[in-house]
Amino acid sequence: MNPQLSVFWSLPTDQVLQQTHSTTAGLSRQDAKQRLSEYGANSLKQKHKSSALMLLLNQFKSPIILILIFAAVLSIFLRDVADATIILAIVLISGLLGFWQERGASNAVEKLLALVQVKATVLRDGQSQEIPNEEVVRGDIVLLCAGKNIPGDCLVLESKDLSVGEAALTGETYPVDKLSGVLPAETGLAQRSNSLYMGTNVISGTAKAVVVHTGKETEFGKVSERLKLRPPETEFERGLGKFGYFLMEVTLILVVLIFVANVYLHRPVLESLLFSLALAVGLTPQLLPAIVSVNLARGAKKMAKKQVIVKRLPAIENFGSMNVFCTDKTGTLTEGEVKIHSAVDVEGKESVGGASPQATRVLLYAYLNAASESGYVNAIDAAIREYKTFDISGYQKLDEVPYDFNRKRLSILFKKEGTHLIVTKGALKNILDVCSTVETAEGKTSNIVDQRQKLQQQAEDLGSKGFRTLGVAYRDFNQDSFSKDDETNMTFLGYLALFDPPKAGIADTLKELQLLGVTPKMITGDSKAVAMSIIQQVGLPEPKALTGSELEKLSDEALMQRVQDTNVFAEVEPNQKERIIIALKKAGNVVGYLGDGINDASALHAADVGISVESAVDVAKEAADIVLMAKDLNVLVEGVKEGRVTFANTLKYVFMATSANFGNMFSMAGISLFLPFLPLLPSQILLTNLLTDFPELTIATDRVDKELVNKPRRMDIKFIRNFMIVFGLLSSIFDYLTFGALLLLLHAQPEQFRTGWFLESVISASLVVLVVRTRQSIVNSKPGKYLLTATLATIGVTIIIPWTPLATLLGFQPLPLSFVLVLGAIVLFYVTAAENVKRVFYSRVKF
């Protein structure tokens, strides 16, 4: 790094441009391409070329697998080559299966993420163009406006009313003003008013800046590198973690006990070690990471077809578990196309038909303001410009204080025929706060204190009809420039009545969400009257409202109680949204939040599922877990269903791994203490485990019962433990029935015993998959074709193995017909019993 650029805020702009080998016209495309190749992507997570190799190696990182490989290699040196080779081959095949599944999932996700890239506007060859943030390089000239993320550490070249949110980096709650200039080298991070930093975003205004540092060289990159920041775990990830620890404890205790017992019984130490480790592999659902990845990736691909792009895969599980959905009204509950109904004067007369000259003047001033603004692009200004046009050629724009979410106003200074005029429009309360007088219909002014209650009542009357109101005010001025401090002593002129009709069919969509167990709640900055009018139109039952001012007076504990019953939050300030989300989470809900504005980032971060839309500002899209390609709740409904299908199929593998597989391994551990020989050789145990895992690789394609989609569900370790005990115990009962039949009825020799036990174990575990995959009867709920095909193929291969040349190598032998018939009867009896136990289990245990 150039040592001078380490204090770039202390250098003049021309020197910084020289040091970065750039100009105010930006870089050439060729130069930028070369820099990207030389310095790498502008990302805090650099992509490694060895990622495929690392993914493959990760399949073998389990301590149990590593010890097993070591023991197998040791046995080769002790001349037990055949068994050791089989063990290593099976471990390798299992690892390759996991790698193939996870690699495919990873590639699919990369393609989906490319659809919702956050982009920066830069100058290349003197022309502005949009490029992905990852392609921004040192020396790029970036053009910034409200809502844009800062793509790297930059020096401001020029700015206009630039205000930046730096809370993510400095902890500063309020936006800070930025402008060009030179500062002392020792200036602290929070005081560098000429610098912009990656991880922050533009609140208002515009700017041109030169990028000095990218990626890990940025201030944000240094912090994340030190802290090794990672996104918080989802509830599902935490549940899987607890499940993993639980299995690990059980496995370790069992392995140690079995190893010690076999050594005590004077069996060969190495053989006892291999047997114990093979049991541990059988007990460990080592394909779980691959199964989860494949399920999530498949779910993400299916959701993408329904215009829902998943940025962070584990969020799919939370999406399915979501039981509260919070949203603004604009564009989700309403059409999102703001239109002007009319202008209204202070006496309540409308501009329609020219009834009120003062109301027409309200329209003129609103048009002046909207047609001249250069900051935050918004639908309201577009609606004002489209409603009615005026000849404003006589007005010269001198200065502007752009809209921001603290003031909630936009002010512009004009000059006309030697006079200066400030015209301001914005949220009614914020406009009235800066007015000292009000202009009456006769053109006279009076003190606003006497009129304020009347003005607010008129606004509420308009709100009760579903109209949102903006205030318009003006002030005579005597200078060529001004600041937000000059927004005082203004004269209130009148209102703009806006309307945004509810979306067609939105009432049915909301009902469908509620049938899915998701409670919709509206969070809006609009007045209570407007919010209640909309909520009644869209058919939400018994709307209960809480305003921002009422919310401010509540303690966190009191708010936690109120949010459960409240479904309309009106007149809410941006910083209150996050507080509402956190209160809902503390009350035990899984909360989704849909936001697309500059002020939604903190609420999106706080929600269990942050949802944004493709057209959202960068800061909202970056903060979201899920991006909707269309701002449509029907898209969301489909996404919730897919999330639940993915969640249900992931849990199926957990159920399968904790039923027959777990029972089989426990049975084998127990019987090994009483037999004069090992019930299965280590290589046979690993083959059993590989074959029973094979059908489960197709679980992502399985059908899901409707009742599992109709309401949100959560990872419940207690339920899984109960399931494992009941179905594991059932499996063990039939295992010991098999042992008894083989030893006492059929008088099997060791090789016959192992062959019979192998056949019964694999076939019963494969068939019971079809039982535990559903709560319904196996007859009523048919499995997916891939799962059924894989199950039948596994059974076929298992039956054939003892009659192939591989049998001798694996230690199997063909069985007499009497063995096959007895084992077939036990398997049939087991599947029938599992079906009946399942019915009783689900009738008593709720999930």
C-alpha positions in Angstrom: 0.0 0.0 0.0 1.2 3.5 -0.9 2.2 5.1 2.6 0.8 8.5 1.5 -2.6 6.9 0.7 -2.9 5.5 4.2 -3.7 9.1 5.3 -5.5 10.1 2.1 -7.9 12.5 3.9 -4.9 14.8 4.5 -4.0 15.1 0.8 -5.4 17.5 -1.8 -7.6 15.8 -4.4 -5.2 16.3 -7.3 -2.5 14.5 -5.3 -4.8 11.6 -4.4 -5.8 11.3 -8.1 -2.1 11.3 -9.0 -1.3 8.6 -6.4 -4.2 6.4 -7.6 -3.2 7.0 -11.3 -6.7 8.3 -12.1 -8.4 11.4 -13.4 -11.8 13.1 -12.7 -13.0 11.4 -15.9 -12.3 8.0 -14.3 -10.4 5.0 -15.5 -10.4 3.3 -18.9 -12.1 0.0 -19.2 -8.8 -1.7 -20.0 -7.0 -0.2 -17.1 -9.8 -1.1 -14.7 -9.8 -4.7 -16.0 -6.0 -5.0 -15.4 -6.3 -3.5 -11.9 -9.1 -6.0 -11.0 -6.9 -8.9 -12.2 -3.9 -7.6 -10.3 -5.6 -6.7 -6.9 -8.5 -9.0 -6.9 -12.2 -8.5 -6.3 -13.5 -5.7 -4.0 -14.8 -8.2 -1.5 -14.2 -9.0 2.2 -14.5 -12.7 1.3 -12.0 -13.5 -1.4 -12.8 -16.5 -3.5 -10.1 -19.2 -3.3 -9.1 -21.2 -6.4 -8.7 -24.2 -4.2 -12.3 -24.1 -3.0 -13.2 -27.4 -4.8 -10.2 -29.2 -3.2 -11.1 -27.7 0.2 -14.7 -28.8 -0.2 -13.4 -32.4 -1.0 -11.0 -32.4 2.0 -13.8 -31.2 4.3 -15.7 -34.4 3.6 -12.9 -36.2 5.6 -12.3 -33.7 8.4 -14.4 -35.6 11.0 -12.1 -36.8 13.8 -13.8 -40.3 13.7 -13.2 -40.6 9.9 -9.5 -39.5 10.3 -8.9 -42.1 13.1 -10.6 -44.7 11.0 -8.4 -44.0 8.0 -5.3 -44.1 10.3 -6.4 -47.4 11.7 -7.1 -48.8 8.3 -3.6 -47.8 7.1 -2.1 -49.3 10.2 -3.8 -52.6 9.4 -2.3 -52.6 5.9 1.2 -52.6 7.6 0.0 -55.5 9.8 -0.8 -57.4 6.5 -4.6 -57.2 6.7 -4.6 -55.5 3.3 -8.0 -56.7 2.0 -10.2 -55.4 4.8 -8.3 -52.2 5.1 -8.6 -51.5 1.3 -12.3 -52.1 1.5 -12.7 -49.7 4.4 -10.7 -47.0 2.7 -12.6 -47.5 -0.6 -16.0 -47.1 1.2 -14.8 -44.0 3.1 -13.6 -42.5 -0.2 -16.9 -43.3 -2.0 -18.9 -41.8 0.8 -16.7 -38.6 0.8 -17.1 -38.3 -3.0 -20.9 -38.5 -2.7 -20.9 -35.7 -0.2 -18.5 -33.6 -2.3 -20.6 -34.1 -5.5 -23.8 -33.0 -3.7 -22.3 -30.0 -2.0 -20.4 -28.9 -5.1 -23.5 -28.9 -7.1 -25.4 -26.9 -4.4 -22.6 -24.4 -4.2 -22.5 -23.7 -8.0 -26.3 -23.3 -8.0 -26.2 -20.7 -5.3 -23.5 -18.7 -7.0 -25.7 -18.4 -10.1 -28.7 -17.2 -8.0 -26.6 -14.6 -6.1 -25.5 -13.1 -9.4 -29.2 -12.1 -10.1 -29.3 -9.7 -7.1 -25.8 -8.1 -7.2 -25.5 -4.7 -5.6 -24.0 -2.3 -8.2 -22.0 0.9 -8.2 -22.1 3.8 -10.7 -18.6 4.6 -11.9 -17.0 6.6 -14.7 -15.2 4.5 -17.3 -13.8 6.1 -20.4 -15.5 9.3 -19.2 -19.0 7.7 -19.3 -21.1 6.6 -16.3 -21.9 2.9 -16.1 -23.2 0.4 -13.5 -20.9 -2.4 -12.4 -21.1 -4.9 -9.6 -19.5 -3.6 -6.4 -17.0 -6.5 -6.5 -15.5 -5.0 -9.7 -14.8 -1.5 -8.3 -11.0 -0.9 -8.2 -8.7 1.7 -6.7 -8.8 4.9 -8.8 -12.5 4.4 -9.9 -14.6 7.6 -9.8 -17.9 6.7 -8.3 -21.1 8.7 -8.5 -23.3 8.6 -5.4 -26.9 9.5 -4.5 -29.3 8.7 -1.8 -29.7 4.9 -1.1 -26.3 3.9 -2.6 -23.8 1.9 -0.7 -20.2 3.2 -0.6 -18.3 0.6 -2.5 -14.8 1.3 -1.0 -12.9 3.9 1.1 -13.1 7.1 -1.0 -12.1 10.8 -1.0 -14.9 13.2 -1.8 -14.1 15.2 -5.0 -17.4 17.2 -5.0 -20.6 17.0 -3.2 -24.1 18.5 -2.8 -25.8 18.3 0.5 -24.2 14.9 1.1 -25.3 13.1 4.2 -24.0 9.6 5.1 -25.0 7.0 7.6 -21.9 5.6 9.3 -23.4 3.8 12.2 -22.1 0.4 11.0 -18.5 1.7 11.2 -18.4 4.4 13.8 -21.5 3.8 15.9 -22.7 7.3 15.2 -26.5 7.3 15.3 -27.2 10.3 13.1 -26.1 10.9 9.5 -23.0 13.0 9.1 -22.4 15.7 6.5 -19.6 15.1 3.9 -17.8 17.6 1.7 -14.5 18.0 -0.1 -11.5 19.4 1.6 -8.2 18.6 3.3 -7.9 17.5 6.9 -5.0 17.0 9.3 -3.4 13.5 9.1 -4.3 12.8 12.8 -8.0 13.4 12.3 -10.1 10.6 13.9 -12.2 8.3 11.8 -15.5 9.7 12.9 -14.3 13.3 12.2 -13.1 12.7 8.6 -15.7 14.8 6.8 -14.0 14.5 3.4 -13.9 10.7 3.5 -16.4 8.0 2.7 -16.1 4.4 3.9 -17.1 0.9 2.7 -20.0 -0.4 4.8 -21.7 3.0 5.0 -24.4 4.4 2.8 -25.7 7.7 1.4 -28.7 9.1 3.2 -29.3 12.2 1.1 -27.5 14.3 -1.5 -25.1 13.5 -4.3 -21.4 13.2 -4.7 -18.5 12.3 -6.9 -15.6 10.5 -5.2 -12.4 8.7 -6.0 -11.9 5.1 -4.6 -8.6 4.9 -2.6 -8.9 1.5 -0.9 -11.0 -1.6 -1.7 -11.7 -5.0 -0.1 -9.6 -5.9 3.0 -7.6 -2.7 2.8 -10.7 -0.7 3.7 -11.4 0.4 7.3 -14.4 -2.0 7.3 -12.2 -4.7 5.9 -9.7 -4.3 8.7 -12.4 -4.6 11.3 -14.0 -7.7 9.8 -10.6 -9.3 9.3 -9.8 -8.8 13.0 -13.2 -9.9 14.3 -13.7 -12.6 11.6 -17.3 -11.4 11.4 -19.9 -14.0 10.3 -23.6 -13.7 10.1 -25.6 -14.8 13.2 -26.8 -18.4 13.2 -30.4 -19.0 12.3 -32.6 -20.9 14.7 -32.3 -24.0 12.4 -28.5 -23.8 12.4 -28.5 -23.6 16.2 -30.9 -26.6 16.3 -28.7 -28.7 14.0 -25.7 -27.7 16.2 -27.4 -29.0 19.3 -28.4 -32.2 17.5 -24.8 -32.7 16.4 -23.5 -32.3 19.9 -26.1 -34.7 21.3 -25.1 -37.4 18.8 -21.4 -36.8 19.4 -21.8 -37.3 23.1 -23.8 -40.6 22.6 -21.3 -41.8 20.0 -18.2 -41.1 22.0 -19.5 -42.8 25.1 -20.6 -45.9 23.1 -17.4 -46.1 21.1 -15.2 -46.1 24.3 -17.4 -48.6 26.1 -17.5 -51.0 23.1 -13.8 -50.8 22.5 -12.9 -51.4 26.2 -15.4 -54.3 26.5 -14.0 -56.0 23.3 -10.4 -55.6 24.6 -11.5 -57.0 28.0 -13.0 -60.0 26.1 -9.5 -60.6 24.7 -10.4 -59.8 21.1 -7.6 -58.3 18.8 -7.0 -54.6 19.7 -6.9 -53.4 16.1 -10.0 -55.3 15.1 -11.8 -54.0 18.2 -10.7 -50.4 17.3 -11.8 -50.7 13.7 -15.2 -52.2 14.8 -15.8 -49.4 17.3 -14.8 -46.7 14.8 -17.0 -48.2 12.1 -19.9 -48.2 14.6 -19.2 -44.5 15.3 -19.4 -43.8 11.5 -22.7 -45.6 11.4 -24.0 -43.6 14.3 -22.8 -40.3 12.8 -25.1 -38.8 10.1 -22.0 -37.7 8.1 -24.1 -36.8 5.1 -26.1 -34.3 7.1 -24.1 -31.3 5.9 -24.4 -32.5 2.2 -28.1 -33.2 2.7 -28.8 -29.8 4.2 -26.8 -28.0 1.5 -28.5 -29.9 -1.3 -32.0 -29.3 0.2 -31.3 -25.6 0.7 -29.8 -25.2 -2.8 -32.7 -27.1 -4.4 -35.2 -25.0 -2.4 -33.4 -21.8 -3.5 -33.6 -22.9 -7.2 -37.3 -23.7 -6.9 -37.9 -20.4 -5.1 -36.0 -18.5 -7.9 -38.4 -19.9 -10.4 -41.1 -18.2 -8.3 -39.2 -14.9 -8.3 -37.7 -15.3 -4.8 -33.9 -15.1 -4.7 -32.3 -16.4 -1.6 -29.0 -14.6 -0.7 -28.3 -16.6 2.5 -29.3 -20.3 2.3 -30.0 -20.9 6.0 -32.6 -18.1 5.9 -34.9 -20.5 3.9 -35.5 -22.5 7.1 -36.4 -19.3 9.0 -38.6 -18.3 6.0 -40.5 -21.5 6.5 -40.7 -21.0 10.3 -41.9 -17.4 10.0 -45.1 -16.7 11.9 -45.1 -12.9 11.8 -44.6 -10.9 8.7 -44.1 -7.1 8.9 -44.3 -4.8 5.9 -44.9 -1.2 4.8 -48.1 -0.7 2.9 -46.7 0.9 -0.3 -46.3 -1.5 -3.1 -47.1 -4.6 -1.0 -50.6 -3.9 0.3 -51.2 -1.1 -2.2 -50.5 -0.8 -5.9 -47.3 1.3 -5.2 -48.3 3.9 -7.7 -48.8 7.1 -5.8 -51.3 9.4 -7.4 -52.5 12.9 -6.6 -56.1 13.2 -5.7 -56.0 17.0 -5.3 -54.5 20.0 -3.6 -56.4 21.3 -0.6 -56.2 24.8 0.9 -56.4 25.5 4.7 -60.2 25.9 4.5 -60.5 22.3 3.1 -61.4 23.4 -0.5 -59.9 21.3 -3.3 -58.1 22.3 -6.5 -60.4 20.1 -8.6 -62.3 22.3 -11.1 -60.4 25.4 -10.0 -62.7 25.8 -6.9 -59.9 27.2 -4.9 -57.2 29.6 -6.3 -55.1 29.0 -3.2 -55.3 25.2 -3.7 -54.0 25.7 -7.3 -51.1 27.7 -5.8 -50.4 24.7 -3.6 -50.1 22.6 -6.7 -47.8 25.2 -8.4 -45.4 25.3 -5.4 -45.5 21.5 -5.1 -44.7 21.2 -8.8 -41.9 23.7 -8.5 -40.4 21.7 -5.7 -40.8 18.3 -7.3 -39.6 19.4 -10.8 -36.4 20.9 -9.4 -35.2 18.4 -6.8 -32.0 16.5 -7.6 -31.6 14.3 -4.5 -33.7 11.2 -3.5 -35.7 9.9 -6.4 -39.2 9.0 -5.3 -42.7 8.1 -6.6 -44.4 11.1 -4.9 -42.4 13.7 -6.9 -43.0 11.7 -10.1 -46.8 11.8 -9.3 -46.8 15.5 -8.7 -45.0 16.2 -12.0 -47.5 13.9 -13.9 -50.6 15.3 -12.3 -50.4 18.8 -13.7 -47.6 20.8 -15.4 -46.9 24.5 -14.9 -44.7 27.0 -16.8 -41.9 27.5 -14.3 -39.4 29.1 -16.8 -39.5 32.3 -14.8 -38.1 30.6 -11.7 -34.4 30.1 -11.3 -33.2 27.4 -8.9 -30.4 28.7 -6.6 -30.0 26.1 -4.0 -31.5 22.9 -2.5 -31.6 21.1 0.9 -32.5 17.5 -0.1 -35.0 15.3 1.7 -33.7 13.2 4.6 -35.4 10.8 7.0 -34.8 13.0 10.0 -36.3 16.2 8.7 -38.7 14.6 6.3 -38.7 17.7 4.2 -37.4 18.9 0.8 -36.6 22.6 0.4 -35.5 24.5 -2.7 -34.5 28.2 -3.0 -35.8 30.0 -6.2 -35.2 33.4 -7.7 -37.9 35.2 -9.7 -37.9 38.8 -10.8 -35.4 39.8 -8.1 -37.2 38.1 -5.3 -36.1 35.0 -3.4 -38.4 32.2 -2.3 -37.9 29.0 -0.4 -40.5 26.3 -1.2 -40.7 23.3 1.2 -42.9 20.2 1.1 -42.9 17.1 3.2 -44.6 15.2 6.0 -47.4 17.3 7.5 -46.2 17.3 11.1 -42.6 18.2 10.1 -43.9 21.0 7.8 -46.1 22.5 10.5 -43.2 22.3 13.0 -41.2 24.9 10.9 -44.2 27.2 10.2 -45.0 30.2 12.3 -47.9 31.5 10.1 -50.6 30.1 7.8 -52.0 31.7 4.7 -55.8 31.9 4.5 -58.0 31.6 1.5 -58.2 35.5 1.3 -54.4 35.6 1.0 -53.8 36.9 4.5 -51.5 35.3 7.1 -52.3 34.5 10.7 -50.5 32.9 13.6 -50.4 29.1 13.1 -50.8 28.4 16.9 -54.5 29.4 16.6 -55.0 27.2 13.5 -52.9 24.1 14.2 -55.6 22.0 15.7 -58.0 22.8 12.8 -55.2 22.0 10.3 -54.5 18.6 11.9 -58.2 17.7 12.0 -58.5 18.4 8.3 -55.6 16.1 7.6 -57.2 13.4 9.8 -60.5 13.8 7.8 -58.6 13.3 4.6 -56.7 10.3 6.2 -60.0 8.6 7.2 -60.9 8.6 3.5 -57.7 6.8 2.7 -55.7 9.9 1.6 -52.1 10.5 2.7 -51.3 14.2 3.2 -48.2 16.2 2.5 -47.8 19.8 3.7 -46.6 22.6 1.4 -45.0 25.8 2.9 -43.0 28.8 1.7 -40.8 31.6 2.9 -39.5 34.9 1.4 -35.7 35.0 1.6 -32.9 37.5 0.7 -29.8 35.4 -0.1 -28.6 33.2 -2.9 -27.9 30.1 -0.7 -29.4 28.6 2.4 -29.2 25.6 4.7 -31.6 23.5 6.7 -31.2 26.0 9.6 -33.2 28.4 7.4 -36.2 26.2 7.5 -37.9 28.4 10.1 -40.7 31.0 10.2 -42.3 29.6 7.1 -45.9 30.1 6.0 -48.1 27.1 5.6 -50.0 27.1 2.3 -52.0 23.8 2.1 -52.0 20.1 1.6 -51.5 17.6 -1.2 -53.9 14.6 -0.9 -52.3 11.5 -2.3 -53.8 8.0 -2.8 -52.4 4.6 -3.4 -55.3 2.1 -3.9 -55.1 -1.4 -2.4 -53.8 -4.1 -4.8 -56.4 -6.2 -6.5 -56.7 -9.5 -4.7 -54.6 -8.4 -1.8 -57.3 -9.4 0.7 -57.3 -13.0 -0.6 -53.5 -13.1 -0.4 -53.5 -11.9 3.2 -56.1 -14.5 4.1 -53.8 -17.2 2.5 -50.9 -16.0 4.6 -53.0 -16.3 7.7 -54.1 -19.8 6.7 -50.4 -20.6 6.5 -50.1 -19.5 10.1 -48.4 -16.2 9.3 -49.8 -13.0 10.9 -49.3 -9.9 8.7 -48.5 -6.6 10.5 -48.2 -3.2 8.8 -45.5 -0.8 9.9 -45.8 2.6 8.2 -44.9 6.3 8.7 -48.3 7.3 7.4 -51.0 8.7 9.8 -53.1 6.4 11.9 -56.2 7.4 9.9 -54.6 6.5 6.6 -53.2 3.2 7.9 -56.6 2.1 9.4 -58.4 3.0 6.2 -56.1 0.8 4.1 -56.1 -2.0 6.6 -59.9 -2.1 6.6 -60.0 -2.1 2.8 -57.6 -5.1 2.6 -59.7 -7.0 5.0 -57.5 -7.6 8.1 -59.8 -8.5 11.0 -60.1 -6.3 14.0 -57.2 -3.9 13.3 -55.5 -2.7 16.5 -53.2 0.3 16.0 -50.2 1.7 17.9 -48.7 5.0 16.9 -45.0 6.1 17.0 -45.7 8.6 19.8 -47.5 5.9 21.9 -44.7 3.5 21.2 -42.1 6.0 22.5 -43.7 6.0 25.9 -43.7 2.2 26.3 -40.9 0.3 28.1 -39.3 -2.6 26.2 -41.3 -5.0 28.5 -44.6 -3.3 27.9 -44.0 -3.1 24.2 -43.3 -6.9 24.1 -46.8 -7.4 25.4 -48.5 -4.9 23.1 -46.9 -6.0 19.8 -48.6 -9.4 20.0 -52.1 -8.0 19.6 -51.2 -5.0 17.5 -51.3 -5.4 13.7 -51.0 -1.7 12.6 -48.0 0.4 13.6 -48.6 4.0 12.3 -46.7 7.3 12.3 -43.6 5.2 13.1 -40.1 6.8 13.0 -37.4 4.9 11.1 -35.5 4.1 14.3 -38.7 2.6 15.9 -39.0 -0.2 13.2 -36.1 -2.1 14.6 -37.5 -1.8 18.1 -40.8 -3.3 17.0 -39.0 -6.2 15.3 -36.9 -7.0 18.4 -40.0 -6.8 20.6 -41.8 -9.3 18.4 -38.8 -11.7 18.5 -38.5 -11.5 22.2 -42.2 -12.4 22.4 -41.3 -15.7 20.9 -42.0 -15.1 17.2 -40.0 -15.8 14.1 -40.2 -12.5 12.3 -40.0 -11.6 8.7 -39.6 -7.9 7.6 -40.0 -6.5 4.1 -38.3 -3.2 3.5 -36.9 -1.4 0.4 -35.9 2.0 1.7 -32.8 3.7 3.1 -34.2 3.6 6.6 -35.1 -0.1 6.6 -31.5 -1.6 6.9 -31.5 -1.9 10.7 -34.9 -3.5 10.8 -33.9 -5.9 8.0 -30.8 -6.9 10.1 -32.9 -7.3 13.2 -35.5 -9.6 11.6 -35.1 -13.4 11.5 -35.8 -13.1 7.8 -34.8 -9.8 6.1 -36.8 -9.5 2.8 -36.3 -6.8 0.2 -37.1 -6.3 -3.5 -35.0 -6.2 -6.6 -35.9 -2.5 -7.1 -34.9 -1.5 -3.5 -32.0 0.8 -2.7 -28.6 -0.8 -2.3 -28.5 -0.6 1.4 -31.8 -2.5 1.8 -30.9 -5.1 -0.8 -27.5 -5.7 0.9 -29.0 -6.1 4.3 -31.7 -8.6 3.1 -31.5 -12.4 3.3 -34.1 -12.9 0.6 -34.9 -10.6 -2.4 -38.2 -10.7 -4.2 -37.9 -10.0 -8.0 -41.4 -8.5 -7.8 -42.9 -6.5 -4.9 -45.9 -8.9 -4.7 -47.1 -10.7 -1.6 -48.3 -13.6 -3.9 -44.6 -14.2 -4.6 -43.9 -14.2 -0.8 -46.7 -16.7 -0.2 -45.1 -19.1 -2.7 -41.7 -18.5 -1.1 -43.0 -19.4 2.4 -44.4 -22.7 1.0 -41.1 -23.6 -0.6 -39.3 -22.7 2.6 -41.5 -25.1 4.5 -41.0 -27.9 1.9 -37.2 -27.5 2.2 -37.4 -27.5 6.1 -39.6 -30.6 6.1 -37.3 -32.5 3.7 -34.2 -31.6 5.8 -35.9 -32.9 8.9 -36.8 -36.1 7.2 -33.1 -37.0 7.0 -32.7 -36.3 10.7 -35.6 -38.6 11.4 -34.2 -41.3 9.1 -30.7 -41.1 10.6 -32.1 -41.3 14.2 -34.5 -44.2 13.6 -33.4 -47.5 11.9 -29.7 -46.5 11.4 -29.3 -45.5 15.1 -31.2 -48.6 16.3 -29.1 -50.9 14.2 -25.8 -49.6 15.5 -27.0 -49.8 19.1 -28.1 -53.3 18.5 -24.8 -54.3 17.0 -22.9 -52.7 19.8 -24.9 -54.7 22.4 -24.8 -58.1 20.7 -21.1 -57.8 20.1 -20.6 -58.2 23.9 -22.3 -61.6 23.9 -21.2 -63.2 20.6 -17.9 -65.1 20.3 -17.4 -63.2 17.0 -18.0 -59.7 15.7 -21.7 -59.4 14.4 -20.4 -57.5 11.3 -16.8 -56.8 10.2 -15.8 -53.1 10.1 -15.9 -53.0 6.3 -19.4 -54.6 6.4 -20.6 -51.9 8.8 -19.3 -49.1 6.5 -20.9 -50.8 3.5 -24.2 -51.0 5.4 -23.9 -47.3 6.3 -23.2 -46.3 2.7 -26.1 -48.3 1.2 -28.6 -46.9 3.8 -27.4 -43.4 3.1 -27.9 -43.7 -0.7 -31.7 -43.3 -0.8 -31.5 -40.4 1.6 -29.4 -38.4 -1.0 -32.7 -38.0 -3.0 -34.7 -36.7 -0.1 -34.6 -33.1 -1.5 -36.9 -34.3 -4.3 -39.4 -36.0 -2.1 -43.1 -35.0 -1.8 -44.2 -33.1 1.3 -47.6 -33.6 3.0 -49.9 -30.6 3.0 -50.1 -30.4 6.8 -46.4 -29.8 7.0 -46.7 -26.8 4.7 -49.9 -25.3 6.3 -48.3 -23.9 9.4 -44.8 -22.8 10.6 -42.6 -25.3 12.3 -39.3 -25.1 14.3 -36.4 -27.3 15.0 -37.4 -29.1 18.2 -34.5 -31.2 19.7 -36.8 -32.6 22.4 -39.1 -34.0 19.7 -36.2 -35.4 17.8 -34.9 -37.1 20.9 -38.3 -38.6 21.6 -38.5 -39.8 18.0 -35.0 -41.4 18.2 -35.9 -43.2 21.4 -39.2 -44.6 20.2 -38.1 -45.6 16.6 -34.6 -46.5 17.6 -36.0 -48.8 20.3 -38.4 -50.3 17.8 -35.6 -51.0 15.4 -33.5 -52.6 18.2 -36.4 -54.9 19.2 -36.5 -56.3 15.6 -32.8 -56.4 15.4 -32.7 -58.7 18.5 -35.5 -60.7 17.0 -33.3 -61.2 13.9 -30.3 -62.2 16.1 -32.5 -64.7 17.9 -33.8 -66.2 14.6 -30.4 -66.4 13.1 -28.7 -68.0 16.2 -31.5 -70.1 17.8 -33.8 -71.0 14.9 -31.5 -71.1 11.9 -28.2 -72.0 13.8 -26.2 -69.6 11.6 -22.5 -69.8 11.3 -20.5 -66.5 11.6 -20.5 -65.7 7.9 -24.2 -66.7 7.5 -25.0 -64.5 10.6 -23.2 -61.5 9.1 -24.8 -62.0 5.7 -28.3 -62.4 7.2 -27.9 -59.4 9.5 -26.5 -57.3 6.6 -29.5 -58.1 4.5 -32.1 -57.5 7.2 -30.4 -54.3 8.4 -30.0 -52.6 5.0 -33.4 -53.6 3.6 -35.3 -52.7 6.8 -33.5 -49.4 7.2 -34.3 -48.6 3.5 -38.0 -49.5 3.7 -38.5 -47.7 7.0 -37.4 -44.5 5.3 -40.7 -44.7 3.4 -42.6 -45.0 6.7 -40.9 -42.2 8.7 -40.9 -39.7 5.8 -44.6 -38.9 6.4 -47.1 -38.7 9.3 -49.7 -40.2 7.1 -50.2 -43.8 6.2 -47.6 -45.1 3.7 -50.5 -45.9 1.4 -51.9 -42.4 1.4 -48.7 -40.4 1.2 -46.6 -41.7 -1.8 -42.9 -40.9 -1.9 -41.2 -38.9 -4.7 -40.2 -41.1 -7.7 -36.4 -40.5 -7.1 -36.6 -41.6 -3.5 -38.7 -44.7 -4.4 -36.3 -45.6 -7.2 -33.2 -45.2 -5.0 -34.8 -47.2 -2.2 -35.7 -50.1 -4.6 -32.3 -49.9 -6.2 -30.6 -50.2 -2.8 -32.7 -53.2 -1.8 -31.9 -54.8 -5.2 -28.1 -54.3 -4.8 -28.2 -55.5 -1.2 -30.0 -58.8 -2.2 -27.6 -59.4 -5.1 -24.3 -58.8 -3.2 -24.0 -62.2 -1.4 -24.4 -64.0 -4.8 -21.7 -62.0 -6.6 -17.8 -62.4 -6.7 -17.7 -59.4 -4.2 -19.2 -61.6 -1.5 -15.9 -63.5 -0.7 -14.0 -60.2 -0.6 -16.5 -58.6 1.7 -17.0 -61.7 3.9 -20.5 -62.7 2.8 -21.9 -65.9 1.4 -25.2 -67.0 -0.3 -28.0 -67.9 2.1 -30.4 -70.9 2.0 -34.0 -70.2 1.1 -35.1 -70.8 4.7 -32.9 -67.9 5.8 -34.3 -65.6 3.1 -37.9 -66.4 4.0 -37.4 -65.9 7.8 -35.6 -62.6 7.2 -38.3 -61.4 4.7 -41.0 -62.1 7.3 -39.1 -60.1 10.0 -38.7 -57.1 7.6 -42.4 -57.2 6.7 -43.4 -57.4 10.4 -41.0 -54.5 11.2 -42.4 -52.2 8.6 -46.0 -53.0 9.7 -45.1 -52.3 13.3 -43.3 -49.1 12.4 -46.4 -47.9 10.6 -48.6 -48.6 13.7 -46.1 -47.1 16.1 -45.9 -44.0 14.0 -49.7 -43.5 14.2 -49.7 -43.8 18.0 -46.6 -41.6 18.3 -48.0 -38.6 16.3 -51.3 -38.9 18.1 -49.6 -38.3 21.5 -46.6 -36.2 20.6 -47.2 -32.8 18.9 -44.8 -31.2 16.5 
